[in-house]
Structures are given as structure tokens and as C-alpha cells.
Amino acid sequence: MELADIKQAIADQRVEFVRFEQSDTHGISRSKLIPARHVERFAADGLNFLLGQLGFDAQGGVALGTGYLEDLGFPDSKIFPDLATFRVLPWLDATARVLCEPKFYDGRPAGAAPRYLARRQLAALRELGYRIRVGYEYEFYLANTGSGAPPYTGIQIFATLRNEFDGAFIRQVIRDLRAVDVDIITANAEYGPGQQEINFAPDWDIAAADAAFAFKQGVKEIALQHGYTASFMTKPYADQSASGCHFHHSLYRLDDGANAFDDPNGADGLSDLARQFIAGQIAHAPALAALYAPTVNCAKRYRLYSFAPTNATWGLENRTVGLRIKGIRGANTHVENRMPCAASNPYLVLAATIAAGIDGITRGLEPPAPVSGIAYGLAGVTDLPTTLPAALDALEADAVLRAALGDEFVKLFLAVKRHEIAKAQAAIDNFDAPEFRDTVGQWERDELFEFL
């Protein structure tokens, strides 16, 4: 799409406002609303925007030591739109959005920007001759905005009465999100009071992450219009199910378009490339957990017998492992990575998964034997970190992932997350005690529920 096409779309669809929107480190949408008459200028020249928004915590608090804030005198960046992402938002009045990425004033891309980071890893994958098809599978909770109570109680997963708790809301989500390339395929109540799972079709490369980013923001905005707060906080209630983000993915060859994970003659119907990609994710799982489970709340999801994984294992149609190989073969052969949490940033999940998988390919890694039974409590496997500090230490020690993601990003990410840890330690008496894993206090919900 060219700028002239956007100008024509603005005129044809009577758009009065365009939101210049970008992802922060958490996957929270941060934006400026622009009257349509100014779009051409800002699209061409860039729109000034605080560079340090990448160094915010979920509440907008400033983390020091990121390299983007006090180190540089709290500078602005210029954000530039990807014109291909211009979309009119049917749930808002005369408003469109376009996704942006920040650059320094000298024109250098901000290396810690999540969307830019994902595109860099996609480019590295293309150099190897592949592209990736991705589906994000989110769970989330709804709460009434006034009382904070769930719109329904119990754990009646798939019950039609629960599916239809508010048909107007669900149907608006399904209808309206098509406008931002989110093709919803199923919607149902999940396994918690007010918990929903709404799944959408997979897509290719950066478009898949863009759709996941748009899905989370769109659900939140539409929910507010119906009197709800929608939250992708991983575990808002200690005694209820956590919310995950199962990450479905497969590589496809650029030369012939075929699924590179599929091999009818290979062990379990998988190609050597698939096994290498899986092995890379297993090898780097402790460091990946920092990006898959990126809040002080997230690792509480990794619990025995919870249908969330607790270790870096893989298996065929096995819901207790970290990497589940779906039973389908042929053109749709793919891996379901069950480690990411709902609070993860879709761009960072994509970037980190590719980086780990590429390492598995380039080193020709071989995964351990697949787990055929219950993976919980296995000996001789790598357990996932049970705290955010442990996951950050693993990321800091992982030279391969650090190199792939870049020191600019890793410095910022570690600074933001350690700032969040210090904030939680100051607010929560038992933060460093083992029982913290078994509780979810009001401070966590106040900090994370609304914006994640």
C-alpha cells in the first residue's frame, strides 16, 4: 500500500483520525491519535514519540539502565508507519490505525523495538530459505469494570450457556476483528470464571504477530464498550486456571512452498529440520522462559498436572510437554509450543522462537526422545525456571540468544524486568519465599490485570 492509497481510503471511508500505534516491550499498544489531515506529513517524516516507552513497566513506571532513557537524556524517537498495516477500526468512530516502529533521529532503527526484532529474525530465517506460518492461541479473563467480578462463575468449559453469556460482545469481537486481519475460527468459555478462549486463523511471518497484537488490543477495546475489562495477565487468581498462549508454528520452504517440517519417511513423520528446530527450542528453553513468561506472575502457570508445561520436553499429541507435535501431517504439520503465557509479547515470542530454532538448525541439534506418557516430574530433563529472576539469569547467560536478539534489546529487557522484580519485592512481603508461587495478591492484579 502506498501513501496515495491510504489517502484515498481515508477519503472513501470517511476516516477522521488515524492511530499511529506501536508495541512496547510488554506487547501493550502505545500510540498517538492523529487527525487525518496530518497523516501524510507524519507518515513521510516520522512522528515524534518518546523512545523510552520501551523502558516502561506495565503501569508506565520508568526502568533505569535500559540504554533508552536517562542514559541518553530521555530522548524522543521518530516512529514510522508500515503503510501495509493501515486498517479502519469498525469498533471506533471514524478511526483507522497503522502499525509503526521507532527510529533514532539519525535514522538508525531502535534495536529493542519488538516488531523490528521479529522482522530481523524473519530475515535471518529467509536467508536459510524458509518462512514461518504461525498461529497464536490465547486464553484471557473478563471482569466487570465496576465490580471486578467475573461475568459468569464456575468452570463450565464449552458449555453453551457460558459461551452465550453475552452474545453481543462475542459476536462483535468475531465480526469486527476481521477488519484488522484477525480471522476468528472458534470462541468458547474456558476453564475459569470469566475465562474465554477465542482462536483465530494462522498467518505468515510478521503478519501473524501483527494479528496477535491487534487481537489483544481489539478484544480489550471492544470489551470496555460492553462493560468488561479483558486481561491477558497469566494467572490473575491463585485458585483458578492460568491463561496461556500456545504458539503453533511450522517452517515452509521458499523455493517450492512445501512444509519443511513434514517428511512421511522420517521418524514420527517429521523431517530432520523439524527435529533440529525442536531441539533448538529445548536447548534454549530456560532463557526462552524470560520471553515466554515475562512477568513476576507468569511462572505460577508452570505447575504440575495443570496442562501447562513444567519442563523442556516434547511429545506427540501430548498436552503435558513443552512442545506438543500435533497429530496432523502433510501440509499442516506443525509444533504447538505450550510454554508461552498469555502475558507474553507476540513479537518477542516469534523472534525468540526463531532464534532458538535457527541455532538448532545451524548446529544440527538432535532432540531427546519424545515423551510418550506424563511429562510432569520427569528426571533427567530441563525444568523450566519457576521464577522470573531465574529466567532472566538464564537469558543473560545464553550467549547464542543474546547474540541473535542483540545486546541493545537484551540490555533493555533485563533492566525493565529487574525493575519490575524490585518493584514487586518492595510491595509483596513474601515475594522471595516459596509460598509466593501459590498466591496471587491484589498488588499483582493492580499492576498487571488492566494493561496486559
C-alpha positions in Angstrom: 0.0 0.0 0.0 1.3 3.4 -0.9 0.6 6.7 0.8 -1.7 7.7 -2.1 -3.8 4.5 -1.4 -4.1 5.5 2.3 -5.2 9.0 1.4 -7.9 7.5 -0.9 -9.0 5.1 1.8 -9.3 7.9 4.3 -11.5 9.8 1.8 -13.6 6.9 0.7 -14.3 5.6 4.2 -14.6 9.0 5.8 -11.8 8.4 8.3 -11.1 11.4 10.5 -8.5 10.0 12.8 -5.5 7.6 12.4 -3.8 6.0 15.3 -0.1 5.7 14.9 0.4 2.6 17.1 3.4 0.5 18.3 4.1 -2.3 20.7 6.0 -1.6 23.9 8.2 -4.3 25.5 5.2 -6.0 27.1 3.1 -6.0 23.9 1.0 -3.2 25.2 -0.2 -0.8 22.5 1.1 2.7 22.9 0.0 5.3 20.3 -0.8 8.8 19.3 -4.1 9.8 17.7 -3.6 11.9 14.6 -6.3 14.0 12.7 -6.4 12.6 9.2 -5.2 15.9 7.6 -1.8 15.4 9.3 -1.3 11.7 8.3 0.6 12.4 5.1 3.2 14.6 6.8 3.8 12.3 9.7 3.9 9.2 7.5 6.6 10.7 5.4 8.7 12.5 8.0 8.0 10.3 11.1 6.1 11.2 14.3 8.0 12.2 17.4 7.4 9.7 20.2 9.3 9.1 23.5 11.9 6.4 22.8 11.8 5.4 26.5 8.3 4.0 26.2 10.2 0.7 25.6 11.6 1.1 29.1 8.3 1.4 30.9 6.8 -1.2 33.2 3.1 -2.1 32.7 2.0 0.9 34.7 4.2 3.3 32.8 6.9 3.4 35.5 10.4 4.2 34.3 13.1 1.5 34.5 16.7 2.8 34.7 19.7 1.3 32.9 17.8 0.4 29.7 20.0 2.5 27.4 17.0 4.3 26.1 16.1 6.7 28.9 18.3 8.6 31.4 21.4 7.2 29.6 20.5 9.4 26.6 18.7 12.3 28.3 15.2 10.9 27.9 15.1 11.5 24.1 12.3 11.2 21.5 12.4 8.9 18.6 10.6 9.1 15.3 8.1 6.4 14.6 7.4 5.4 11.0 4.4 3.5 9.8 4.3 0.3 7.9 1.8 1.5 5.4 0.7 -2.0 4.6 -0.9 -2.2 8.1 -3.3 0.6 7.6 -6.8 -0.6 8.7 -10.1 1.1 9.6 -11.3 0.1 13.0 -15.1 -0.6 12.9 -15.5 -0.5 16.7 -14.3 3.1 16.9 -15.7 6.3 15.4 -14.2 7.3 12.0 -10.8 5.9 13.1 -8.1 3.8 11.5 -4.7 2.6 12.7 -1.3 1.9 11.2 1.5 0.0 13.0 4.8 1.8 13.5 8.4 1.2 14.5 10.7 3.7 16.1 14.0 5.1 14.8 16.6 7.3 16.4 16.7 10.8 14.9 19.8 9.8 12.9 17.7 7.2 11.1 19.0 4.1 13.0 16.3 1.6 13.9 15.7 1.2 17.6 17.1 -2.3 18.0 15.0 -3.1 21.1 11.7 -2.5 19.4 9.8 -5.8 19.5 8.3 -5.6 15.9 11.7 -4.7 14.5 13.3 -7.5 16.4 10.8 -10.0 15.0 11.4 -8.8 11.4 15.2 -9.2 11.9 14.7 -12.9 12.9 12.3 -13.4 10.0 15.0 -12.1 7.7 17.6 -14.5 9.1 15.1 -17.3 8.5 14.6 -16.2 4.9 18.4 -16.3 4.4 18.2 -20.0 5.3 15.4 -20.5 2.7 12.3 -20.6 4.9 9.3 -18.7 6.0 7.1 -19.4 9.1 3.4 -20.0 9.4 2.2 -19.1 12.9 -1.0 -19.4 15.0 -1.3 -17.8 18.4 -3.9 -19.4 20.7 -4.8 -17.1 23.6 -6.8 -17.5 26.8 -7.9 -14.5 28.7 -10.1 -13.4 31.6 -13.0 -10.9 31.7 -14.1 -8.9 34.7 -16.9 -6.4 35.1 -15.3 -2.9 35.0 -17.3 -1.7 38.0 -17.2 -4.5 40.5 -14.2 -6.5 39.2 -16.4 -9.7 39.4 -16.4 -12.2 36.6 -19.4 -12.1 34.2 -20.1 -15.7 35.0 -18.9 -18.2 37.6 -17.7 -21.8 37.6 -15.6 -23.7 35.2 -18.1 -24.9 32.7 -15.7 -25.1 29.7 -17.5 -25.3 26.3 -21.0 -25.1 28.0 -23.2 -23.3 25.5 -24.9 -21.3 28.2 -21.4 -19.9 29.2 -20.4 -19.5 25.5 -23.5 -17.2 25.2 -23.0 -15.3 28.4 -23.0 -12.1 26.3 -23.7 -12.9 22.7 -23.5 -9.3 21.6 -19.9 -9.0 22.9 -18.7 -12.2 21.4 -20.3 -11.6 18.0 -18.9 -8.1 17.8 -15.4 -9.4 18.5 -15.8 -12.0 15.8 -17.2 -9.6 13.2 -15.1 -6.5 13.9 -11.7 -8.1 14.2 -11.8 -9.3 10.6 -11.1 -5.6 9.8 -7.6 -6.0 11.3 -6.9 -9.4 9.7 -7.9 -11.4 12.7 -10.0 -14.3 11.2 -11.6 -15.8 14.3 -12.4 -19.5 13.9 -13.7 -20.5 17.3 -15.0 -18.9 20.5 -15.9 -20.6 23.8 -15.8 -20.3 27.5 -12.7 -21.7 29.1 -11.8 -23.4 32.4 -12.3 -20.5 34.8 -14.9 -17.9 35.9 -14.9 -15.3 33.2 -12.2 -17.0 31.2 -12.5 -17.1 27.4 -10.6 -18.7 24.6 -11.1 -17.1 21.1 -8.9 -18.6 18.4 -8.0 -17.1 15.1 -6.5 -18.5 11.9 -2.8 -18.7 11.4 -0.9 -16.3 9.2 2.6 -15.8 7.7 5.7 -14.1 9.1 5.2 -10.7 10.6 1.5 -10.6 9.6 0.9 -13.4 12.2 2.4 -11.4 15.0 0.6 -8.2 13.8 -2.7 -10.2 14.0 -1.9 -11.3 17.6 -1.1 -7.8 18.6 -4.3 -6.5 17.0 -6.3 -9.3 18.6 -5.3 -8.5 22.2 -5.8 -4.7 21.7 -9.1 -5.2 19.8 -10.5 -7.6 22.5 -9.6 -5.1 25.2 -11.3 -2.1 23.4 -14.4 -4.0 22.5 -14.7 -5.4 26.0 -14.6 -2.0 27.5 -17.6 -1.0 25.3 -19.5 -3.8 26.8 -18.6 -3.1 30.4 -15.8 -5.6 30.8 -12.0 -5.4 31.4 -10.3 -8.1 29.3 -7.0 -9.3 30.7 -4.2 -11.4 29.3 -2.5 -11.4 32.7 -1.2 -15.0 33.0 -2.6 -16.0 36.4 -4.9 -13.4 38.0 -6.3 -15.8 40.6 -4.3 -18.3 42.6 -7.1 -20.9 42.7 -8.1 -20.7 39.0 -6.7 -21.7 35.7 -3.8 -19.7 34.2 -4.0 -18.2 30.7 -1.6 -19.5 28.1 -0.6 -18.6 24.6 0.0 -21.8 22.7 2.3 -21.0 19.8 1.6 -23.1 16.7 4.3 -22.9 14.1 5.9 -24.6 11.1 8.6 -23.7 8.5 7.9 -23.7 4.8 10.5 -23.8 2.0 10.7 -20.6 -0.1 11.7 -22.5 -3.2 8.6 -24.8 -3.5 6.3 -23.6 -0.8 6.2 -27.0 0.9 6.0 -27.7 4.6 9.6 -28.2 5.7 8.6 -30.0 8.9 6.8 -32.8 7.1 8.6 -36.0 6.0 6.4 -39.1 5.5 9.6 -41.2 5.6 11.1 -39.5 8.7 10.7 -40.7 12.3 7.2 -39.8 13.5 6.6 -38.2 10.1 8.9 -35.3 10.9 11.8 -34.0 8.9 15.3 -33.7 10.2 14.8 -29.9 10.0 11.7 -30.1 12.3 13.7 -32.2 14.8 16.6 -29.6 14.7 14.2 -26.7 15.2 12.6 -28.5 18.1 16.0 -29.3 19.6 17.0 -25.7 19.4 13.9 -24.7 21.5 14.6 -27.3 24.1 18.3 -26.3 24.3 17.4 -22.7 25.0 14.2 -23.2 27.0 15.4 -21.7 30.3 16.4 -18.5 28.5 13.3 -18.5 26.3 11.2 -18.6 29.5 12.2 -15.0 30.2 10.4 -14.0 27.0 7.6 -16.6 27.2 6.8 -16.0 30.9 7.9 -12.3 31.2 6.2 -11.1 34.5 6.6 -11.9 38.1 3.2 -13.6 37.9 3.8 -15.8 34.8 5.8 -18.7 36.1 3.0 -19.5 38.5 1.4 -21.1 35.4 4.1 -23.8 35.3 2.5 -26.2 37.7 2.3 -30.0 37.9 -0.8 -31.5 36.4 -2.2 -28.2 35.2 -1.9 -28.9 31.4 0.8 -26.2 31.4 4.3 -27.5 30.9 6.9 -27.6 33.7 9.9 -28.8 31.7 11.6 -28.6 28.3 10.2 -31.8 26.8 8.4 -32.7 23.6 6.0 -35.4 22.5 3.4 -36.5 20.0 -0.1 -35.3 20.9 0.9 -34.9 24.5 -0.5 -32.0 26.5 1.9 -32.4 29.4 5.1 -31.5 27.5 6.6 -28.1 26.5 6.5 -28.8 22.7 3.5 -30.8 21.5 3.6 -32.2 18.0 0.1 -32.1 16.6 -1.2 -35.3 15.1 -1.9 -33.8 11.6 0.7 -34.4 8.9 1.3 -33.2 5.4 1.0 -29.5 4.5 -0.2 -28.7 8.1 2.5 -30.5 10.1 3.4 -28.2 12.9 4.6 -27.8 16.5 2.5 -26.4 19.3 4.8 -24.7 21.8 2.9 -24.7 25.1 5.4 -22.7 27.1 4.4 -19.1 26.2 2.0 -17.4 28.6 -0.9 -15.1 27.7 1.1 -12.1 29.1 3.9 -12.6 26.6 4.6 -10.2 23.7 3.7 -11.8 20.4 6.6 -10.2 18.6 9.1 -11.4 21.2 7.7 -14.9 21.2 8.1 -15.1 17.5 11.6 -13.6 17.5 12.9 -15.8 20.3 11.4 -19.0 18.9 13.0 -18.4 15.5 16.4 -17.5 17.1 16.4 -20.7 19.1 15.2 -22.8 16.2 17.8 -21.4 13.8 20.5 -22.4 16.3 19.1 -25.9 16.3 19.3 -26.0 12.5 22.7 -24.5 12.1 24.3 -26.8 14.7 22.3 -29.8 13.6 21.0 -30.5 17.1 19.1 -33.7 17.8 16.3 -33.6 20.4 16.0 -36.2 23.1 13.4 -39.0 22.7 9.8 -37.7 22.8 7.9 -38.3 26.0 5.1 -40.7 25.4 3.5 -40.5 28.9 3.1 -37.9 31.6 6.0 -35.4 31.4 5.4 -33.9 34.9 8.1 -34.7 37.4 10.4 -36.5 35.0 14.0 -36.9 35.9 16.9 -36.1 33.6 15.1 -33.3 31.8 15.5 -29.5 32.0 12.9 -27.9 34.2 11.5 -24.5 33.3 12.5 -21.7 35.6 10.0 -21.2 38.4 10.7 -17.5 38.9 11.3 -14.6 36.7 14.8 -13.8 38.2 15.9 -17.4 37.4 14.7 -17.0 33.8 16.5 -13.6 33.4 19.7 -15.2 34.7 19.3 -17.9 32.1 18.8 -15.3 29.3 21.8 -13.3 30.4 23.9 -16.4 30.3 22.7 -17.6 26.9 25.3 -16.3 24.5 23.5 -17.6 21.4 20.2 -15.9 22.2 21.9 -12.7 23.3 23.8 -12.5 20.0 20.7 -13.3 18.0 18.4 -10.8 19.8 21.1 -8.2 20.1 22.7 -6.5 23.1 20.6 -3.4 22.7 17.4 -5.4 23.3 18.8 -7.7 25.9 20.1 -4.8 28.0 16.8 -3.0 27.9 14.7 -6.2 28.6 16.8 -7.2 31.6 16.7 -3.7 33.0 12.9 -3.5 32.6 12.3 -6.9 34.1 14.7 -6.4 37.1 13.0 -3.1 37.7 9.7 -5.0 37.9 11.2 -7.5 40.2 12.4 -4.8 42.6 9.0 -3.1 42.5 7.3 -6.4 43.4 9.8 -7.1 46.2 9.1 -3.8 47.7 5.3 -4.3 47.6 4.9 -8.0 48.4 6.2 -9.3 51.8 6.6 -13.0 50.7 7.9 -12.3 47.2 11.2 -14.2 47.9 9.5 -17.0 49.8 8.4 -20.3 48.2 4.8 -19.7 49.0 4.7 -16.7 46.6 4.2 -19.2 43.8 1.0 -20.3 45.4 -0.6 -16.9 46.0 -1.8 -14.1 43.7 -2.3 -10.9 45.7 -4.1 -7.7 44.9 -0.9 -5.9 44.1 -0.2 -8.2 41.2 -3.7 -7.7 39.8 -3.4 -3.9 40.2 -0.1 -3.9 38.4 -0.9 -6.3 35.6 -4.6 -7.0 35.0 -5.8 -4.0 33.1 -3.0 -3.4 30.6 -1.6 -6.9 29.9 
